[in-house]
Amino acid sequence: MVSPGNAFSDAGEGYFRIALTDVDRVELAFTRLKEAGISF
């Protein structure tokens, strides 16, 4: 699950939060971010 950082406060602007789950889902999430051209 990913949510924008500013949902938690103004200090979170420009960040996002990830709820970590099992390793396979985390790997899939990073693969999808990379394919979408989002660098981290």
C-alpha positions as CSV (number, residue, x, y, z in Angstrom):
1,M,0.0,0.0,0.0
2,V,1.4,3.4,-0.9
3,S,0.0,6.8,0.2
4,P,1.2,10.3,-0.3
5,G,3.3,11.7,2.5
6,N,1.3,14.9,2.7
7,A,-1.7,12.8,3.9
8,F,0.1,12.7,7.3
9,S,1.2,16.3,7.5
10,D,2.5,19.2,5.4
11,A,6.1,18.0,6.3
12,G,5.4,14.9,4.2
13,E,5.1,16.9,0.9
14,G,7.2,15.3,-1.8
15,Y,7.4,11.9,0.0
16,F,5.3,8.8,0.0
17,R,4.8,6.1,2.6
18,I,4.9,2.4,1.8
19,A,3.3,-0.3,4.1
20,L,5.6,-3.2,3.7
21,T,4.1,-6.6,3.1
22,D,5.7,-9.8,2.0
23,V,8.9,-9.7,-0.1
24,D,7.3,-10.7,-3.4
25,R,4.8,-7.8,-3.2
26,V,7.6,-5.3,-2.3
27,E,9.7,-6.5,-5.3
28,L,6.7,-6.2,-7.6
29,A,6.0,-2.6,-6.3
30,F,9.6,-1.6,-7.0
31,T,9.5,-3.2,-10.5
32,R,6.4,-1.3,-11.3
33,L,7.8,2.0,-10.0
34,K,10.9,1.4,-12.2
35,E,8.8,0.6,-15.2
36,A,6.8,3.8,-14.7
37,G,10.0,5.8,-14.8
38,I,9.9,6.6,-11.1
39,S,13.4,6.7,-9.7
40,F,14.2,6.1,-6.0
